[in-house]
Amino acid sequence: MIEFRKLSIRRKLTAAMVGVTITALILMALFFLSYDVAAFRQNLVKTLSGLTDALGKNCTAALIFDNKEDAEKTLQALAFDPAVMTGCLYDDKGESFALYNRNAADHAAPTIPPLDYSPHMDGSFVTLLRPVIHDEKQIGTIFVKASLEGVQDHLRSMLMLSGISLLASLLISFMLSSAVQHYISRPILDLSDAARLITQRKDYSLRAAKHTEDEIGQLTDSFNQMLSDIETRDADLTNAYEDLQLQVKARFHAEEELKNLNEKLEQRVEERTKELKRSNEELEQFAYVASHDLQEPLRMVSSFMQLLERRYKGSLGNEADQWISFAVDGAKRMQSLIQDLLAFSRVGTQGKPMGPVDCEEVLKQVLSSLELSVKETGALITHDPMPQVMGDATQLSQLFQNLLANAMKFHGAQSPVIKITASKQKSLCKFSVKDKGIGIDPQFFDRIFVIFQRLHSRDEYQGTGIGLAVCRKIVERHRGSIWVESKPGHGTTFHFTIPPA
């Protein structure tokens, strides 16, 4: 099977056609030989039966009159049939009455006739037994044995004839298959050669030659159409590849330019960051120095104005008393502003190193320091268990204190109700300070964290407007964020995040 697969299609077609022809001829020869041999044997048996029946009738008188000599002369008629080897006539007792042997020693008749009257074929011989009837009574039996050599000779002749016919048919079949397969295999071979040539050259512009309009011709058309499609797609791919190369080059140049711009931008950002950092440090230092240096002269002005108010109140007239009161109030507000500005500047300049901080202890200290305000306002402050965070304990105390102070300041008509919660969210601890105060309009959410920004007049609520700015600066120093949720008349909630310890 493997060797057959390696053969060319031309040889396969020839082998297939010759094989089919040989098989058909052999089957036909076997059929006719079998039929002919069977018919020949049947004719032989029929002839022997007729001969035996005739001999039986001719021997009737010899049996009746017990004339063996006439019976043997009658059996001598078997000599005229070369196929008959032996003949024997038995009487009614089953004893041999007359005998004929072509070769006396070779073909002896059986001593007792068999009981079966059907023909028997034993090797190269056929035996036949017939009763001899007279007046519907069996008076004897006749036995005949004939050779089948004639059948075998006939069979050999038929086999020789069949072999000659088979060889002649095989030769004719081979010649016809060689002629026919040319018309079948030639288009397939041309198609195979074209496919091999296209594979070797990678040239999809080649086409296979079309020889017929049958299925092979349709296959050739489909093959050529496939080549045309491949050629078109190959051209499209080549164009797309060239366009892609141009795009890649352009993208590469753009990335190079972008990389250069990013490097320049990073350099400028780094320089600008250093300048801003230096500027912020200078501003913080300036604010600290300015506020610190202003403390002493302002304290002196405030002290003397208060002394002037105590000594000369009522002696310089009402107008002078009012002016002195304005000056004392201004000095006090200026001193409060300077203190808040000094606290704001200290967030970045005098912060302590970060470390584990127990917020439960921090909140405890803050509530202790705000105890007087809590009593004055009647505030109710509750809180969840506080976690440990990584931060500056002093600044975190200031953060909680500013938020709680604001919640108690802007409580409205009712006493302050404040809830402090804490939860762990991913890699941060989230804190919330919620009150039921006057609330904040959402349009001012960004403004409230700007230094010195106020939403109310000093007559309504005291303060410098720096507390929430300090809170944001503290939270940002701790790498967190702070934001607010509020609605006028429905309270305010400040949220901020701090990394856990």
C-alpha positions in Angstrom: 0.0 0.0 0.0 2.8 2.4 0.9 4.6 1.6 -2.5 1.4 2.1 -4.4 1.0 5.6 -2.7 4.4 6.5 -4.1 3.4 5.8 -7.7 2.6 8.5 -10.1 -1.1 9.1 -10.9 -0.4 7.8 -14.4 0.8 4.5 -13.1 -2.0 4.4 -10.6 -4.6 4.8 -13.3 -3.0 2.2 -15.4 -2.7 -0.3 -12.5 -6.3 0.4 -11.5 -7.7 -0.2 -15.0 -5.6 -3.3 -15.6 -6.4 -4.6 -12.2 -10.1 -4.2 -12.7 -9.9 -5.8 -16.1 -7.9 -8.8 -14.8 -10.3 -9.3 -11.9 -13.4 -9.2 -14.2 -11.8 -11.6 -16.7 -10.7 -14.0 -13.9 -14.2 -14.0 -12.3 -15.8 -14.5 -15.7 -13.4 -17.3 -16.7 -14.0 -19.1 -13.3 -17.7 -18.8 -13.8 -17.7 -20.2 -17.4 -15.2 -22.9 -16.4 -17.3 -24.0 -13.5 -20.4 -23.9 -15.6 -18.8 -25.8 -18.5 -17.3 -28.5 -16.3 -20.6 -29.0 -14.5 -22.4 -29.2 -17.8 -19.9 -31.6 -19.2 -20.2 -33.9 -16.1 -24.0 -33.7 -16.3 -23.9 -34.7 -19.9 -21.6 -37.6 -19.1 -23.9 -38.8 -16.4 -26.9 -38.4 -18.7 -25.1 -40.4 -21.4 -24.1 -43.1 -19.0 -27.6 -43.3 -17.7 -29.1 -43.8 -21.1 -26.4 -46.3 -22.0 -27.0 -48.2 -18.7 -30.8 -48.2 -19.1 -30.3 -49.6 -22.7 -28.0 -52.3 -21.5 -30.4 -53.3 -18.7 -33.2 -53.8 -21.3 -30.9 -55.7 -23.6 -29.8 -58.0 -20.7 -33.4 -58.8 -19.6 -33.6 -61.9 -21.7 -30.2 -63.2 -20.6 -31.2 -62.8 -17.0 -34.5 -64.6 -17.5 -33.0 -67.5 -19.4 -29.8 -67.5 -17.3 -27.6 -67.0 -20.4 -24.3 -65.5 -19.2 -22.8 -65.6 -22.6 -25.4 -63.3 -24.1 -25.2 -61.1 -21.2 -21.4 -60.7 -21.6 -21.8 -60.0 -25.3 -24.3 -57.3 -24.5 -21.9 -55.7 -22.0 -19.2 -55.7 -24.7 -21.2 -52.8 -26.2 -19.6 -50.6 -23.5 -16.3 -50.8 -25.3 -17.6 -48.4 -27.9 -17.6 -45.6 -25.2 -13.9 -44.9 -24.3 -14.9 -43.3 -21.0 -16.4 -46.6 -19.6 -13.9 -48.6 -17.7 -16.1 -51.3 -16.1 -19.6 -52.8 -16.5 -21.2 -55.5 -14.4 -24.6 -57.2 -14.4 -25.9 -58.7 -11.2 -28.8 -61.1 -10.8 -31.7 -60.7 -8.4 -29.6 -62.2 -5.7 -26.9 -59.6 -6.0 -24.3 -62.0 -7.5 -22.2 -61.1 -10.5 -23.8 -62.5 -13.6 -21.7 -60.9 -16.4 -18.7 -58.5 -16.3 -16.9 -56.1 -18.7 -13.5 -54.6 -17.9 -11.6 -52.4 -20.3 -8.5 -53.2 -18.3 -9.3 -56.3 -16.3 -6.8 -55.8 -13.5 -7.4 -52.1 -13.0 -11.1 -51.6 -12.7 -12.8 -54.4 -10.9 -16.5 -54.2 -10.2 -17.8 -54.5 -6.7 -18.7 -58.0 -5.5 -22.0 -56.8 -4.1 -23.8 -53.9 -5.8 -24.4 -50.8 -3.7 -27.9 -49.9 -2.7 -27.7 -46.3 -3.8 -28.9 -45.7 -7.4 -27.7 -42.1 -7.6 -24.6 -41.2 -9.6 -21.4 -41.0 -7.6 -18.2 -39.3 -8.5 -15.1 -40.5 -6.7 -11.9 -38.7 -7.7 -11.4 -39.4 -11.4 -14.4 -41.8 -11.9 -18.1 -41.7 -11.9 -20.2 -44.7 -11.0 -23.8 -45.4 -11.9 -26.2 -48.2 -10.8 -29.5 -49.0 -12.5 -32.1 -51.7 -11.8 -33.2 -54.2 -14.5 -37.0 -54.5 -14.4 -39.3 -57.1 -16.0 -43.0 -57.1 -15.5 -42.6 -54.4 -12.8 -40.2 -56.7 -10.9 -36.5 -56.2 -10.5 -34.7 -59.2 -11.8 -31.2 -57.7 -11.6 -28.9 -54.7 -11.4 -26.4 -53.2 -13.8 -23.3 -51.3 -12.7 -21.2 -48.9 -14.8 -18.0 -47.1 -13.9 -16.6 -44.4 -16.3 -13.5 -42.3 -16.2 -13.6 -38.5 -15.9 -10.4 -38.1 -17.8 -12.3 -36.5 -20.6 -13.7 -33.9 -18.2 -10.2 -33.1 -17.0 -8.9 -32.9 -20.6 -11.7 -30.6 -21.4 -11.0 -28.5 -18.3 -7.3 -28.2 -19.2 -8.3 -27.1 -22.7 -10.6 -24.5 -21.3 -8.0 -23.3 -18.8 -5.5 -23.0 -21.6 -8.0 -21.1 -23.7 -8.9 -18.9 -20.8 -5.2 -18.1 -20.1 -4.7 -17.2 -23.7 -7.8 -15.0 -23.6 -6.7 -13.5 -20.3 -3.2 -12.6 -21.7 -4.7 -11.1 -24.8 -7.3 -9.1 -22.8 -4.6 -8.0 -20.5 -2.4 -6.7 -23.3 -5.4 -5.0 -24.9 -6.4 -3.5 -21.6 -2.9 -2.2 -20.9 -2.8 -0.6 -24.3 -6.2 1.0 -23.9 -5.5 2.2 -20.4 -2.3 3.7 -21.5 -4.1 5.6 -24.2 -7.1 6.6 -22.0 -5.1 7.6 -18.9 -3.2 10.1 -21.0 -6.4 12.1 -21.4 -7.2 11.8 -17.7 -3.8 12.1 -16.0 -2.3 14.7 -18.3 -4.4 17.6 -17.0 -3.8 16.5 -13.4 0.0 16.2 -14.0 0.0 19.7 -15.6 -1.9 21.0 -12.6 0.6 19.3 -10.2 3.6 20.7 -12.2 2.1 24.2 -12.1 1.5 24.0 -8.3 5.1 22.7 -7.8 6.6 25.5 -10.0 4.5 28.2 -8.2 5.7 26.8 -4.8 9.3 26.9 -5.8 9.2 30.4 -7.5 6.6 32.0 -5.2 5.3 33.5 -8.4 1.5 33.7 -8.1 1.1 35.2 -11.6 1.6 31.8 -13.2 -1.5 29.8 -14.3 -2.2 26.2 -15.0 -3.2 25.1 -18.5 -6.8 23.9 -19.0 -7.3 20.8 -21.2 -10.9 19.7 -20.6 -14.3 21.0 -19.5 -15.0 18.2 -17.0 -14.4 18.2 -13.3 -10.6 18.4 -13.8 -11.2 21.5 -16.0 -13.4 23.0 -13.2 -10.6 22.2 -10.7 -8.1 24.0 -13.0 -10.4 27.0 -13.1 -10.8 27.1 -9.4 -7.0 26.7 -8.9 -6.3 29.6 -11.3 -9.0 31.7 -9.6 -7.3 30.9 -6.2 -4.0 32.0 -7.6 -5.6 35.2 -8.8 -7.0 35.9 -5.4 -3.7 35.1 -3.7 -1.9 37.4 -6.2 -4.3 40.2 -5.3 -4.1 39.6 -1.6 -0.3 39.4 -1.9 -0.2 42.7 -3.6 -2.5 44.2 -1.0 -0.3 42.8 1.8 2.8 44.2 0.2 1.2 47.6 -0.1 -0.1 47.4 3.5 3.3 46.3 4.7 5.0 49.2 2.9 2.4 51.6 4.4 2.9 50.0 7.8 6.7 50.5 7.5 6.1 54.1 6.7 3.8 54.4 9.7 6.3 52.6 11.9 9.0 55.0 10.8 6.8 58.0 11.3 5.7 56.6 14.7 9.3 56.0 15.6 10.3 59.5 14.7 7.3 60.8 16.6 8.2 58.7 19.6 11.8 60.0 19.4 10.5 63.6 19.3 8.0 62.9 22.1 10.8 61.3 24.1 13.0 64.3 23.6 10.1 66.6 24.5 9.4 64.5 27.6 13.0 64.7 28.6 13.0 68.4 28.1 9.7 68.7 29.9 10.8 66.5 32.8 13.9 68.6 33.1 11.9 71.8 33.0 9.4 70.3 35.5 12.3 69.2 37.7 13.8 72.6 37.6 10.4 74.2 38.1 9.7 71.9 41.0 13.0 72.7 42.6 12.3 76.4 42.1 8.8 76.0 43.6 10.2 74.0 46.4 12.8 76.6 47.1 10.2 79.3 46.7 7.8 77.6 49.1 10.5 77.0 51.6 11.5 80.7 51.3 7.9 81.7 51.6 7.3 79.5 54.6 10.5 80.7 56.2 9.5 84.3 55.4 6.0 83.8 56.8 7.5 82.2 60.0 10.1 84.9 60.4 7.7 87.7 59.5 5.0 86.4 61.9 7.5 85.7 64.6 9.2 89.1 64.3 5.8 90.9 64.2 4.8 89.3 67.4 6.9 91.6 69.6 6.0 95.0 68.2 2.4 94.0 67.8 2.3 92.9 71.4 3.8 96.3 72.4 1.3 98.2 70.4 -1.6 96.1 71.8 -0.3 96.5 75.4 0.1 100.3 75.2 -3.3 100.7 73.5 -4.9 98.6 76.2 -3.1 100.7 78.8 -4.2 103.9 77.1 -7.8 102.6 77.0 -7.8 101.8 80.8 -6.2 105.2 81.9 -7.8 107.7 79.7 -11.2 106.1 79.0 -13.9 108.8 79.4 -11.4 111.7 79.8 -10.7 112.2 76.1 -14.3 112.2 74.9 -16.5 109.6 73.4 -15.0 109.8 69.9 -11.5 109.3 71.3 -12.7 106.3 73.3 -14.2 104.8 70.1 -11.0 105.3 68.2 -8.9 103.7 71.0 -11.4 100.7 71.0 -11.0 100.3 67.3 -7.2 100.3 67.6 -7.3 97.7 70.4 -9.7 95.5 68.4 -7.5 95.8 65.3 -4.4 94.9 67.3 -6.0 91.9 68.7 -7.2 90.7 65.3 -3.8 91.3 63.8 -2.2 89.3 66.6 -4.7 86.4 66.0 -3.9 86.5 62.2 -0.2 86.4 62.9 -0.6 83.5 65.3 -2.6 81.6 62.7 -0.1 82.4 59.9 2.7 81.2 62.2 0.8 78.0 62.8 0.2 77.5 59.0 3.9 78.0 58.3 5.0 75.6 61.0 3.1 72.7 59.3 5.9 72.5 56.7 8.9 73.9 58.6 8.5 72.5 62.1 6.7 69.1 61.5 8.0 66.2 63.4 9.2 62.9 61.8 6.5 60.5 60.9 5.9 57.5 63.2 3.2 55.2 64.5 0.4 57.3 66.2 -2.5 56.0 68.2 -5.4 58.1 67.0 -7.5 57.0 70.0 -5.0 58.8 72.3 -4.8 61.8 70.1 -8.6 62.2 70.0 -8.7 61.8 73.8 -6.2 64.7 74.2 -8.1 66.8 71.7 -11.5 66.3 73.5 -9.8 67.1 76.8 -8.5 70.4 75.4 -11.9 71.3 74.0 -13.7 70.4 77.2 -14.6 74.0 77.9 -16.0 74.6 74.4 -18.0 71.4 74.7 -19.6 72.5 77.9 -20.4 76.0 76.6 -22.0 74.8 73.4 -23.6 71.6 74.9 -22.0 69.6 72.2 -22.5 65.8 72.0 -19.4 64.1 70.5 -19.2 60.4 69.8 -16.6 58.4 67.9 -15.7 54.9 66.7 -12.6 53.1 67.9 -9.6 54.9 66.3 -6.9 53.0 64.4 -3.1 53.5 64.4 -1.6 55.6 61.6 1.7 56.7 60.4 2.0 60.4 61.1 2.9 63.4 63.3 0.9 63.3 66.6 1.0 67.0 67.1 -0.3 67.9 63.7 -2.9 65.2 63.8 -4.1 66.7 67.1 -4.3 70.1 65.4 -6.2 68.5 62.5 -8.9 66.9 64.8 -9.0 70.1 66.9 -9.7 72.4 63.9 -12.4 70.1 62.5 -14.2 69.7 65.8 -13.9 73.4 66.6 -15.5 74.3 63.3 -18.3 71.7 63.9 -19.0 73.3 67.3 -18.8 76.8 65.9 -21.2 76.4 63.0 -23.8 74.4 64.8 -26.8 76.7 64.1 -29.7 77.0 66.5 -29.4 73.5 68.1 -26.6 72.2 70.2 -23.8 70.5 68.2 -24.1 66.7 67.5 -20.8 65.4 66.1 -19.9 61.8 65.0 -16.3 60.7 64.3 -15.9 57.5 62.3 -12.9 55.6 61.0 -12.5 52.7 58.5 -9.8 50.9 56.5 -10.0 51.3 52.8 -7.3 49.5 50.7 -4.0 51.0 51.8 -5.4 54.0 53.7 -7.4 54.8 56.8 -10.4 57.0 56.2 -11.7 59.4 58.9 -15.0 61.3 58.8 -16.1 64.1 61.1 -19.9 64.6 60.7 -22.0 67.3 62.2 -25.7 68.5 62.0 -24.8 72.2 61.6 -25.6 74.9 59.1 -24.0 73.2 56.2 -22.0 74.6 53.2 -23.1 75.3 49.7 -21.3 73.0 47.3 -20.1 75.9 45.1 -17.8 76.9 48.0 -16.2 73.4 48.6 -12.9 74.4 47.0 -12.8 77.9 48.5 -13.1 76.8 52.1 -9.6 75.2 52.0 -7.9 78.4 50.8 -6.0 80.4 53.4 -7.9 83.5 54.8 -11.1 82.6 52.8 -14.3 83.2 54.9 -17.9 82.4 54.0 -19.4 84.5 56.9 -18.7 87.9 58.3 -16.8 88.4 61.6 -20.0 89.6 63.2 -21.7 86.2 62.6 -18.7 83.9 63.3 -15.3 84.7 64.6 -12.1 83.4 63.0 -9.4 84.2 60.5 -10.3 81.7 57.8 -7.1 79.7 58.1 -8.1 76.6 60.0 -9.2 74.5 57.1 -6.2 75.6 55.0 -4.0 74.2 57.9 -6.0 71.0 57.9 -5.4 70.4 54.2 -1.7 71.2 54.5 -1.4 68.7 57.4 -3.3 65.9 55.4 -1.2 66.5 52.3 2.0 66.3 54.4 0.8 62.9 55.5 0.3 61.8 51.8 -3.5 61.8 52.2 -6.4 63.8 50.9 -9.2 65.8 52.4 -12.7 66.6 51.0 -16.1 67.7 52.2 -19.7 66.6 51.7 -22.4 69.0 52.7 -25.8 70.6 52.0 -27.0 73.9 53.4 -29.2 73.2 56.5 -28.3 69.5 56.6 -24.9 69.4 58.2 -21.4 68.8 57.0 -19.0 65.9 56.8 -15.3 66.3 56.4 -13.4 63.2 55.1 -9.7 62.7 55.1 -7.3 59.8 54.6 -4.0 58.9 56.4 -1.7 55.9 55.7 -2.0 53.2 58.4 0.9 52.4 60.7 
